[in-house]
Amino acid sequence: MSAAEPFVADAADAGDDPRSETRARRVSRAVAAEVRWARDASHAMCFAGPFEPSWNLLYWVLILAIMACVLPGRWVHIPFGQGGPVRPDETAAERIARVNWVYATDGPFALMALVDAGQLLVGGYDWSVSFALALEATYVLGNVVFLRSMRKRNALQVRIGIVANNTFAIGMAVLLVEWAAAHRHAAYWDRRAWLLVYRTILVLFYLCVSIDYAPLWREYELLPDAESAPLNFFAALANASAAILVLALLFTAAWDPSAEKVVFDAYLS
């Protein structure tokens, strides 16, 4: 066997079944391709130029953290036919929206939805966990509709999605400020300081998404058929559903101050 020849398991390793060996190699190649895609996509989000091997520990901490977001985000969208470019002629702004923001946010949301669903199945009904699960599911569903709108070049639906994303980000920021202001006493933060830091970073990320969607908004504004694109009410509602839930929390807090604990329980979930 030459040095360049790939290792082939013998019959004992393959379970005396050549087909299982072939299946295993096929799976391993697919997994390796997914990991390489996530690595290259994560690198492109932060650095110019193609990926090059690095021994910088901070570099890999950053890349692995992004990979943990974009890879499950891509897998969530594969069943909807959205695991790749929205169209063969996908633009740079569309790719940034799809990979940097849709995949990167839907990955963590989908993982949290699995955790919350498991918590409900094992621990029984809890309204705050149920609300969190609904928010996570509607956020991912909205992005499924958003990518579908980009595939069809439906300018109206795409811009509705951008407005909904901005509303969601601003609503989360307002909830963060209200939560911090309602717990000004130092004792509350003795064991929760990390939670404030984490949620602040999360909200800043959502606000950055809003800023980065600006090129996509301008791009779709210039489409020849931008004003004639039909409005699908149910698609628009699905697109904006997560933002609507966040707004519902804000209106609940404003309408009934006694519901503050309910609102913050839902927010922290």
Disulfide bonds with the S-S distance in Angstrom:
none
